[in-house]
Amino acid sequence: MSLSHTLAVYEALDAPRASGATVQALLDGVAGISCEVERVQGAKGATDFVRIVVPGARGHRAGGDAPTLGIVGRLGGVGARPSRIGLVSDADGAIAAVAAARKLAFMHRNGDVLPGDVVIATHICPDAPTKPHVPVDFMDSPVSIEEMNQREITPDMAAVLSIDTTKGNRILNTRGFAISPTVKEGWILKVSPDLVRLMEVTTGRPAVTFPITMQDITPYGNGVDHLNSILQPATATSAPVVGVAIAAATAVPGCATGASHEVDIAEAVRFAIEVAKEVGAGVARFHDGDEFTRLVALYGDMRRLQGPGA
């Protein structure tokens, strides 16, 4: 059950000394699962980057050719101490990513080994800074988006789910989670029918999607507005990326405490697990490769949108 893993991760990370070591302890030393931690000092503090690899039966690490799914928990920090006491809303992405890793690790230990490798990456900072934002304040991060992408995106990822709290806006107004259109090499493509199907299966409700703009898929720091950082991984890879937005029906500050909903996070975890199963098996696709090739042939390369611009 994804909820039990979500609750375990939530409680473990809701502490002023939460760190990469906390995540390692959550995996209970499951054999065959690697969990690397790298502490990085930034201009605004330090954070622990965590990368977990759950190997598949036919994945690259076993010498096979099954596709690798990347699951990125995107956030500024899990806490905003000392100005806020407790886990902040922005922590949802990290909780979801680590809970998905823990569930996959326990499945692996029990003999349910997925076809492909799954690489899960996030970072743990219990005392990240905050920053003003309209309509509500956001969390800031001790390190830059470029440093996050460098440590959270790996070359072997054939597709990426980027899970991020997306409550600080008036564009996505629903409780639960929503998925974005697929983004690949500067192109905003149609919403994946396979991911719509999996969302409807795992939630038991009609799929919810959210709009994104050209601004949202360009790198941070270029002076234009972004919904949030949910699609920043798409600026650092040629793999297709889909945002998984954990949302609220009202605008909630990323630095607000008491604003995380465990059931909503667990739904996103369950969705990510099912996507991992089908991506590794070659069943679910994030995009239509032939259609993408035709778009590029007709209208040209859009990779310039992955860079800083002129």
Buried (B, 14 or more C-beta within 10 A) or exposed (E): EBBEBBBBBBEBBBBEEBBBBBBBEBBEEBEEBEBEBEEBEBEBBBBBBBBBBBBBBBBBBBEBEBBBBBBBBBBBBBBBBEEBEBBBBBBBBBBBBBBBBBBBBBBBBEEEBBBBBBBBBBBBBBBBBBBEBEEBBBBBBBBBBBBBBEBBBBEBBBBBBBBBBBBBBEEBEEBBBBBBBBBBBBBBBEBBEBBBBBBBEBBEEEBBBBEBBEEBBBBBEEEEEBBBBBBBBBBBBEBBBBBBBBBBEEBBBBBBBEBBBBEBBBBBBBBBBBBBBBBBBBEBBBBBEEEBEEBBEEEEEBBEBBEEEE
